[in-house]
Amino acid sequence: LVLIVISILNFDPWSLLFSMSTILVSFAFALGPSAAKAIEGVFLIAMQRPFDLGDRICITSATGPEPDLSQNWFVEDVSLWKTTLRYAATNEVSTVNNGSIAGSRIINFARSQKALVTLNLLFRSEATSQQISLFRAAVEKYVKDNPRVWSSMVAFFIVKIDPDAESTEYLLRFQHQKSWQDIATIL
């Protein structure tokens, strides 16, 4: 429509278009990646909504190794362009661009309902199956006696038998009533 109006006014639209295209192409190369990251950040907050105010989160690489969950933050402020976080361990405040965390793995502890707590236990090889069964029954009774704290005992099984150390390693897993948001209470 603009080209038709310019041609009606007896201007050569092609020379104007050619001169403007070089400027537009240079701006596209200069601002393209930045604009793409900004749009990614806006979509992250507006569409996915991975966290809310007050949530405890952990931000890690999407493709990296197992995350270090001790590195967690509280969300203090969220806008379309930036998020303000408070480091749980030191109270440090940090502001991050939403575009910079858009490609990351965001673990939201508040949305991780009914936390699973895993304990590795070592028993000496002299422990009989009757003693192990007695221990298991005592743990199950403890879970049933504390329903406001523990939801259930999820697993109890042998992980490793070490003949050199004369021990057997068991894995004991509980399900807590609270989410990982309340990590201090759970631990």
C-alpha positions in Angstrom: 0.0 0.0 0.0 2.9 2.4 0.8 4.6 1.5 -2.5 1.4 2.3 -4.4 1.0 5.7 -2.6 4.6 6.6 -3.3 4.2 5.7 -7.0 1.0 7.8 -7.3 3.0 10.8 -5.9 5.5 10.3 -8.8 8.4 9.1 -6.6 10.5 6.1 -7.6 9.6 3.5 -4.9 12.3 1.1 -5.9 15.2 3.4 -5.1 13.6 4.3 -1.7 13.0 0.6 -1.0 16.6 -0.3 -2.0 18.2 2.3 0.2 15.9 1.4 3.1 16.5 -2.3 2.7 20.3 -2.0 3.5 19.5 -0.1 6.7 16.8 -2.7 7.6 19.1 -5.6 6.9 21.9 -4.2 9.1 19.4 -3.6 11.9 18.1 -7.1 11.6 21.6 -8.6 11.9 22.4 -6.2 14.8 19.2 -6.6 16.8 17.9 -10.0 15.7 19.4 -12.2 18.4 18.6 -9.7 21.2 15.0 -9.4 20.0 14.7 -13.1 19.8 15.9 -13.6 23.4 13.6 -10.8 24.6 10.6 -12.5 22.9 11.6 -15.9 24.4 11.6 -14.3 27.8 8.2 -12.7 27.3 6.7 -16.0 26.1 8.3 -17.8 29.1 6.6 -15.5 31.6 3.3 -14.8 29.8 2.6 -18.3 28.4 4.5 -20.9 30.5 4.4 -19.2 33.9 7.1 -21.5 35.4 7.0 -19.7 38.8 5.0 -17.3 41.0 6.0 -14.7 43.6 7.4 -16.4 46.7 8.3 -19.7 45.0 11.6 -21.4 45.7 13.2 -22.2 42.4 16.5 -23.7 41.1 17.8 -22.7 37.6 20.1 -25.1 35.9 21.3 -26.0 32.4 18.6 -27.8 30.4 21.2 -30.3 29.1 23.7 -30.4 31.9 24.4 -32.9 34.6 22.2 -33.5 37.7 21.3 -30.1 39.2 22.7 -28.9 42.5 19.4 -28.3 44.3 21.1 -26.5 47.1 21.5 -23.5 44.8 18.0 -22.2 45.1 16.3 -18.8 45.0 13.1 -17.2 46.1 11.1 -15.3 43.4 10.6 -11.7 44.7 9.4 -9.9 41.6 8.3 -10.9 38.0 7.8 -8.7 35.0 7.7 -9.5 31.3 11.3 -8.5 30.9 13.1 -9.4 34.1 12.8 -11.5 37.3 14.2 -10.5 40.7 15.4 -13.4 42.9 16.8 -13.7 46.4 19.4 -16.4 47.1 18.1 -18.6 49.9 21.5 -19.2 51.5 22.9 -15.7 51.7 19.9 -13.3 51.1 21.7 -12.0 48.0 19.3 -10.2 45.6 19.8 -10.7 41.8 17.9 -9.6 38.8 17.9 -11.8 35.7 16.7 -11.1 32.2 13.8 -13.5 31.4 15.3 -14.2 28.0 18.5 -15.5 29.6 16.7 -18.1 31.6 14.2 -19.1 28.9 16.3 -22.0 27.7 17.1 -23.2 31.2 15.7 -26.0 33.3 13.6 -24.3 36.1 12.8 -26.5 39.0 9.9 -25.1 41.0 10.0 -26.5 44.6 6.5 -25.1 45.4 5.0 -27.1 42.5 6.8 -30.3 43.5 4.1 -31.6 45.8 4.6 -34.3 48.4 8.4 -34.4 48.5 10.2 -37.7 48.3 13.0 -38.1 50.9 15.6 -40.8 50.3 17.9 -42.2 52.9 20.7 -44.7 52.3 21.2 -47.0 55.3 24.1 -49.3 56.0 23.4 -52.6 57.9 26.2 -54.9 59.0 26.2 -58.3 57.3 25.5 -60.0 60.6 22.0 -58.4 60.7 19.4 -61.1 60.2 16.4 -60.9 57.9 14.2 -60.9 61.1 16.1 -57.8 62.4 15.7 -56.1 59.1 12.0 -56.9 59.0 11.6 -55.6 62.6 13.3 -52.3 61.5 11.0 -52.0 58.5 7.9 -52.6 60.7 9.1 -49.9 63.1 9.6 -47.4 60.3 6.2 -48.2 58.8 4.6 -47.7 62.3 6.4 -44.4 62.7 5.0 -43.2 59.3 1.5 -44.3 60.3 1.8 -42.6 63.7 2.7 -39.3 62.0 0.2 -38.8 59.2 0.5 -35.0 59.4 4.2 -35.2 58.5 4.6 -38.4 56.4 2.3 -39.6 53.7 3.8 -43.1 53.2 6.9 -45.2 53.0 7.4 -45.6 49.3 10.4 -48.0 49.1 12.7 -50.1 51.2 15.1 -52.3 49.3 18.8 -53.5 48.9 21.0 -51.2 46.8 24.4 -52.8 47.3 26.0 -55.7 49.1 29.7 -54.9 50.0 31.4 -58.2 51.2 34.7 -56.3 51.8 33.1 -53.9 54.3 30.8 -56.6 55.5 27.7 -54.4 55.0 24.5 -54.2 53.0 23.2 -50.8 51.8 19.4 -50.3 51.8 17.5 -47.5 50.3 14.6 -46.1 52.3 12.2 -43.6 50.7 9.4 -41.7 52.3 6.8 -39.3 50.9 6.3 -36.2 52.9 3.0 -34.2 53.2 4.6 -30.9 52.2 6.2 -29.7 49.0 9.9 -29.0 48.5 9.1 -25.3 49.1 9.3 -26.1 52.8 12.7 -27.8 52.5 13.8 -26.9 56.0 10.8 -28.5 57.6 11.2 -31.7 55.5 14.9 -32.1 56.2 
